[in-house]
């Protein structure tokens, strides 16, 4: 005797099967007309086989989705994931240490993976799926979205000048320039022109300023239209800590903001955390899961996320989570509440910069505390404050020896 299921029972079986196979919970069709703001976790800088990454974009997206990320922007070099693109299977296998095709087929199956030519021959190729094709397998309302992006990869004066543009709908070709600053300005202007012409929220941010030590804090300060840069990038080759001649990226941040706010009368530069991941096999190179942003927004859409970031309502992290960050412009007070982990202690430093003072006064420690909830009020003569929170444990996948999990609030300044 066969088993008969009602329509409701059949729908329930399908929903449960989807949950088992793809990690989806049964979807609530109700849309909250007035949701509360919440934190959304995302990475805005990563690479796939569309440029110099070593895995398929849907494999990468699935990796982030399964690990609790809410949004991802795969930002390949000078290209968007659109149109028809085939790549030699041999090249895929070389990049992925012989694992790429096997894992791709295992996860998505022969019906999804498209090849042409003869196995073992030069003409044996696999098709790279465009974003507008694979996104429908992975996206889910209020759980996970994919945002189109590009890493505008340029150079000037012999130095790399890389800038990500998130939520693009057309490729922006690098425009170059006689100087690093001119290249930054030209490419940023191109992004902003597309944003204005399309009526589309786009987030440009400057990548890894210490990569080959190509960009100085003076450059960061001088290009006032640049509002975002990577204060933390998980690639091991971007010189986050600096060297004897060049300051680390955090120090650059304080120095640049001092010039921008106190000397040039501009606004603060916001700090983004990213992976810049290229390697998804083995234990070497720039791997995923090292840096991200937490954005506070009512809605998980590109437009609302970007608007929140433009308002400074986000923080960067390499492992530490925050319950709340509040800036009271009336009292000039920054407050931080930490989301604790069992057995972990935290050290919060409020770094402040005065209007005038010596070099050592820029980004000095105004308050250090182990309290989970704390605040700092700017004193007379102080103009900028930000907080960095350091945990007593290492990140899951540290980049350098003795690295600790951290979170970075945005800098806040008083109106002048």
C-alpha distance (Angstrom), angle and dihedral (degrees) to the residues before:
residue distance angle dihedral
X1 . . .
X2 3.83 . .
X3 3.78 124.4 .
X4 3.80 114.3 -109.6
X5 3.80 120.4 -158.4
X6 3.75 128.5 -164.0
X7 3.83 117.8 -126.7
X8 3.81 89.0 -103.6
X9 3.80 92.4 50.1
X10 3.79 91.3 47.5
X11 3.84 91.3 50.6
X12 3.78 90.0 49.6
X13 3.82 91.8 51.8
X14 3.83 90.7 49.9
X15 3.82 91.5 48.8
X16 3.80 92.6 49.1
X17 3.80 91.5 46.4
X18 3.81 89.9 51.8
X19 3.77 89.7 51.0
X20 3.81 91.7 52.4
X21 3.80 96.3 43.7
X22 3.78 101.6 38.1
X23 3.78 107.3 15.1
X24 3.83 93.0 -108.9
X25 3.78 120.5 145.9
X26 3.83 118.2 -149.3
X27 3.79 105.1 -77.0
X28 3.77 120.9 -116.3
X29 3.78 106.2 -138.4
X30 3.81 93.1 -158.3
X31 3.80 115.6 103.7
X32 3.78 114.9 -149.9
X33 3.83 107.2 -124.7
X34 3.80 91.8 -155.6
X35 3.82 111.6 24.5
X36 3.78 121.7 -177.4
X37 3.81 118.3 -115.3
X38 3.79 112.5 -98.7
X39 3.79 139.8 171.8
X40 3.81 118.4 -88.7
X41 3.82 120.9 -166.1
X42 3.79 120.2 -140.6
X43 3.78 148.5 154.4
X44 3.80 120.4 -138.0
X45 3.81 100.8 -174.8
X46 3.79 125.7 56.4
X47 3.80 138.7 121.0
X48 3.79 138.4 -135.7
X49 3.81 140.1 -177.1
X50 3.80 86.9 -73.0
X51 3.82 84.9 82.5
X52 3.82 128.0 -9.1
X53 3.80 102.3 -28.9
X54 3.80 119.3 107.0
X55 3.82 104.4 -135.6
X56 3.79 139.5 60.3
X57 3.81 115.6 -90.2
X58 3.81 94.6 -121.7
X59 3.83 90.0 51.4
X60 3.80 89.6 51.5
X61 3.80 92.9 46.0
X62 3.78 91.0 49.0
X63 3.82 90.1 51.2
X64 3.80 91.3 57.3
X65 3.80 94.1 40.8
X66 3.78 92.9 53.6
X67 3.81 91.2 50.9
X68 3.78 97.3 57.5
X69 3.80 101.8 -94.2
X70 3.78 114.8 145.6
X71 3.81 100.2 -160.3
X72 3.78 138.5 18.5
X73 3.79 134.7 -172.9
X74 3.80 114.4 -162.7
X75 3.79 101.8 -155.4
X76 3.78 110.2 -169.2
X77 3.80 121.0 -175.1
X78 3.82 114.2 -82.0
X79 3.80 93.3 -28.1
X80 3.79 141.0 88.5
X81 3.80 120.1 -143.5
X82 3.78 96.8 -106.8
X83 3.78 138.5 115.3
X84 3.79 128.0 21.6
X85 3.79 119.4 -35.8
X86 3.80 129.2 166.9
X87 3.80 125.2 -174.3
X88 3.80 131.0 -167.5
X89 3.79 112.1 -98.3
X90 3.80 88.1 -139.7
X91 3.80 89.9 59.6
X92 3.82 90.8 49.0
X93 3.79 90.4 51.9
X94 3.79 93.3 47.0
X95 3.80 92.4 51.7
X96 3.80 94.4 43.9
X97 3.81 97.5 46.3
X98 3.79 90.3 -110.1
X99 3.81 94.9 -56.4
X100 3.80 106.4 91.4
X101 3.81 102.3 88.4
X102 3.80 94.9 39.1
X103 3.78 93.6 53.0
X104 3.81 92.6 41.7
X105 3.81 91.5 53.9
X106 3.79 92.0 43.5
X107 3.81 92.8 53.6
X108 3.80 102.6 37.6
X109 3.80 104.8 20.4
X110 3.80 137.1 -134.1
X111 3.80 93.0 -72.8
X112 3.81 90.7 62.8
X113 3.83 101.7 36.0
X114 3.82 110.6 79.9
X115 3.79 122.0 -158.6
X116 3.78 136.0 169.2
X117 3.78 135.0 -168.0
X118 3.78 128.1 32.3
X119 3.83 122.6 -46.6
X120 3.78 110.7 -109.7
X121 3.80 92.8 21.2
X122 3.81 129.5 104.5
X123 3.78 91.4 -112.7
X124 3.83 92.9 58.5
X125 3.79 103.8 115.3
X126 3.80 140.5 165.5
X127 3.78 124.9 -145.0
X128 3.81 118.2 -119.7
X129 3.79 107.2 -138.1
X130 3.84 116.7 -130.1
X131 3.78 119.8 -123.5
X132 3.80 93.7 -108.2
X133 3.80 88.9 59.4
X134 3.80 105.2 43.7
X135 3.79 98.0 35.5
X136 3.80 91.4 77.0
X137 3.80 90.8 64.4
X138 3.79 93.0 56.2
X139 3.80 114.4 26.0
X140 3.76 121.9 95.5
X141 3.80 130.5 176.0
X142 3.82 112.1 -97.6
X143 3.80 91.7 -1.1
X144 3.80 112.9 64.2
X145 3.80 138.0 -5.3
X146 3.80 135.8 174.5
X147 3.80 121.3 -137.8
X148 3.83 123.3 -158.8
X149 3.79 113.0 -120.4
X150 3.78 144.5 161.6
X151 3.78 134.9 -153.7
X152 3.79 102.9 -136.9
X153 3.79 98.0 -146.0
X154 3.79 113.1 -159.1
X155 3.80 141.5 144.9
X156 3.80 140.2 -152.0
X157 3.78 134.5 -179.9
X158 3.81 87.8 7.8
X159 3.83 92.2 -59.3
X160 3.81 129.7 113.0
X161 3.81 115.4 -109.5
X162 3.80 109.6 -171.4
X163 3.79 125.1 174.5
X164 3.79 129.0 177.8
X165 3.78 121.1 -143.3
X166 3.80 114.6 -163.5
X167 3.82 123.4 -157.6
X168 3.78 97.3 20.8
X169 3.78 123.9 158.6
X170 3.80 96.7 -168.5
X171 3.80 135.5 38.6
X172 3.79 116.3 -100.5
X173 3.77 112.6 -150.0
X174 3.83 115.9 -140.8
X175 3.79 109.9 -101.9
X176 3.80 100.9 -162.9
X177 3.78 124.7 -157.4
X178 3.77 142.7 -151.2
X179 3.79 90.5 -100.5
X180 3.79 136.7 27.1
X181 3.78 90.3 -108.3
X182 3.79 92.6 49.8
X183 3.82 91.0 50.9
X184 3.81 90.2 49.4
X185 3.79 91.4 49.4
X186 3.82 94.5 45.2
X187 3.79 95.1 50.9
X188 3.78 93.4 42.0
X189 3.80 90.4 50.6
X190 3.81 89.9 51.7
X191 3.81 90.8 53.4
X192 3.79 93.0 47.6
X193 3.81 91.4 48.1
X194 3.82 90.4 54.9
X195 3.79 90.0 47.1
X196 3.79 91.4 53.0
X197 3.80 95.9 42.2
X198 3.80 94.0 49.0
X199 3.80 97.2 37.6
X200 3.79 85.5 -128.9
X201 3.81 129.1 141.5
X202 3.82 107.4 -119.0
X203 3.79 126.7 175.4
X204 3.81 116.4 -150.4
X205 3.79 118.1 -170.8
X206 3.79 132.4 175.4
X207 3.80 114.0 -118.5
X208 3.83 130.7 -133.7
X209 3.84 100.7 -28.6
X210 3.82 92.1 -166.1
X211 3.81 93.8 54.9
X212 3.82 100.8 126.2
X213 3.82 83.3 -14.5
X214 3.78 89.1 -86.9
X215 3.81 101.1 146.9
X216 3.80 127.0 49.6
X217 3.78 130.2 -154.0
X218 3.81 86.9 -111.1
X219 3.81 88.2 59.4
X220 3.81 90.4 50.0
X221 3.78 89.8 51.3
X222 3.79 97.0 44.0
X223 3.81 97.2 54.0
X224 3.79 94.3 68.8
X225 3.81 94.9 175.2
X226 3.81 89.1 64.6
X227 3.81 104.8 93.7
X228 3.83 101.9 171.5
X229 3.79 137.8 45.4
X230 3.81 137.5 163.5
X231 3.78 109.3 -91.0
X232 3.80 87.9 173.7
X233 3.81 127.0 27.7
X234 3.81 119.6 174.0
X235 3.81 95.8 -146.1
X236 3.84 108.4 113.6
X237 3.80 92.0 -142.1
X238 3.81 101.1 59.8
X239 3.83 97.9 85.3
X240 3.79 96.5 -124.4
X241 3.81 92.6 172.7
X242 3.82 95.3 46.6
X243 3.80 123.6 -145.7
X244 3.80 140.5 -108.0
X245 3.80 91.7 -67.2
X246 3.80 102.4 35.0
X247 3.81 128.0 47.7
X248 3.78 122.5 -121.5
X249 3.78 118.7 -98.5
X250 3.81 95.5 -100.2
X251 3.79 91.0 52.1
X252 3.81 89.1 49.1
X253 3.79 88.1 53.9
X254 3.80 93.8 57.0
X255 3.80 93.5 43.2
X256 3.82 92.5 48.6
X257 3.80 93.1 47.9
X258 3.78 91.4 49.4
X259 3.80 89.6 56.0
X260 3.80 94.1 42.1
X261 3.79 97.1 48.1
X262 3.79 106.3 26.2
X263 3.80 101.9 33.1
X264 3.81 106.4 24.9
X265 3.81 99.4 32.3
X266 3.79 94.1 -125.7
X267 3.79 136.7 126.3
X268 3.79 130.2 -82.7
X269 3.79 123.9 -87.9
X270 3.82 113.0 -118.6
X271 3.83 121.7 -136.1
X272 3.81 124.8 -131.0
X273 3.82 127.9 -164.5
X274 3.83 118.3 -145.2
X275 3.80 144.2 162.8
X276 3.80 102.0 -136.0
X277 3.79 82.8 -160.9
X278 3.81 121.7 -174.6
X279 3.81 103.0 153.4
X280 3.81 121.6 71.2
X281 3.80 99.3 162.7
X282 3.78 128.6 65.2
X283 3.78 128.2 -1.2
X284 3.80 103.0 -74.4
X285 3.78 135.2 88.3
X286 3.79 132.1 12.7
X287 3.79 104.4 -17.1
X288 3.81 130.6 -176.2
X289 3.79 127.2 -99.7
X290 3.80 100.2 43.7
X291 3.81 104.7 107.7
X292 3.78 137.3 15.2
X293 3.79 147.1 152.3
X294 3.78 127.9 -110.7
X295 3.81 109.5 -149.3
X296 3.79 124.4 -167.6
X297 3.79 112.3 -140.9
X298 3.79 141.0 136.3
X299 3.78 92.6 -128.1
X300 3.78 136.3 41.2
X301 3.80 97.2 -133.4
X302 3.81 129.5 117.6
X303 3.81 91.4 -115.8
X304 3.80 96.2 52.1
X305 3.80 93.9 41.9
X306 3.79 92.2 51.2
X307 3.80 93.3 45.6
X308 3.80 89.4 52.4
X309 3.79 91.2 50.2
X310 3.79 91.9 48.5
X311 3.82 86.9 54.2
X312 3.82 89.9 51.6
X313 3.81 93.5 -114.0
X314 3.79 97.1 141.3
X315 3.78 141.9 70.0
X316 3.81 135.9 -148.2
X317 3.79 123.4 -122.8
X318 3.79 144.7 -176.3
X319 3.80 93.1 -172.5
X320 3.80 111.2 -40.6
X321 3.80 117.3 105.6
X322 3.79 127.1 -153.0
X323 3.79 128.4 -152.7
X324 3.76 94.4 -156.8
X325 3.80 144.5 -4.5
X326 3.80 118.4 -166.0
X327 3.78 132.6 -178.9
X328 3.79 118.0 -167.8
X329 3.78 107.1 -163.2
X330 3.81 91.7 -170.6
X331 3.81 95.8 57.0
X332 3.84 93.4 27.0
X333 3.80 89.4 -127.5
X334 3.81 129.2 148.4
X335 3.82 115.5 -160.6
X336 3.80 128.9 -170.7
X337 3.81 131.0 -168.3
X338 3.81 116.4 -169.3
X339 3.81 125.8 -145.2
X340 3.83 99.0 -136.2
X341 3.78 129.5 -144.4
X342 3.79 120.1 -146.9
X343 3.77 112.8 -90.9
X344 3.80 94.4 7.4
X345 3.80 126.1 118.3
X346 3.79 124.9 -156.8
X347 3.77 135.7 -148.0
X348 3.80 116.6 -156.7
X349 3.78 119.7 -165.6
X350 3.79 122.5 -171.2
X351 3.79 107.0 -152.2
X352 3.77 114.9 -157.2
X353 3.78 135.1 -172.6
X354 3.82 125.0 -158.7
X355 3.76 127.0 -143.8
X356 3.78 90.3 -115.7
X357 3.77 131.6 16.4
X358 3.76 145.7 97.4
X359 3.80 125.9 -53.8
X360 3.80 90.8 -97.8
X361 3.81 89.9 56.8
X362 3.81 91.8 64.6
X363 3.80 108.1 98.2
X364 3.80 94.1 -3.0
X365 3.81 119.8 165.6
X366 3.79 108.3 -95.1
X367 3.81 94.5 175.4
X368 3.81 135.5 2.2
X369 3.79 120.6 -168.2
X370 3.81 143.5 160.8
X371 3.80 93.0 -149.1
X372 3.80 116.1 121.1
X373 3.81 90.3 -137.4
X374 3.78 119.2 40.0
X375 3.79 143.5 144.1
X376 3.77 141.7 -162.9
X377 3.80 128.9 -151.8
X378 3.78 118.5 -154.3
X379 3.78 112.9 -113.7
X380 3.76 128.7 -142.3
X381 3.79 109.7 -61.4
X382 3.82 95.2 15.9
X383 3.80 115.7 116.1
X384 3.83 109.0 171.7
X385 3.80 134.0 42.3
X386 3.79 134.1 175.7
X387 3.79 133.6 163.2
X388 3.78 132.0 -133.7
X389 3.80 117.9 -165.8
X390 3.81 118.6 -158.8
X391 3.80 124.1 -167.7
X392 3.80 126.0 -149.0
X393 3.82 92.1 -120.6
X394 3.79 134.0 71.6
X395 3.80 123.9 -110.9
X396 3.79 116.4 -96.3
X397 3.82 89.1 -106.6
X398 3.81 108.7 21.4
X399 3.79 121.7 -158.2
X400 3.80 98.3 -154.7
X401 3.78 136.9 20.9
X402 3.82 115.2 -78.5
X403 3.81 92.7 8.3
X404 3.82 114.4 160.3
X405 3.78 131.2 -155.6
X406 3.79 111.1 -93.5
X407 3.78 144.5 177.2
X408 3.79 126.7 -156.6
X409 3.79 123.6 -156.1
X410 3.76 119.4 -153.9
X411 3.81 118.5 -95.3
X412 3.78 116.1 -104.6
X413 3.77 126.0 -158.5
X414 3.77 137.0 -169.9
X415 3.77 120.6 -112.5
X416 3.79 112.4 -100.3
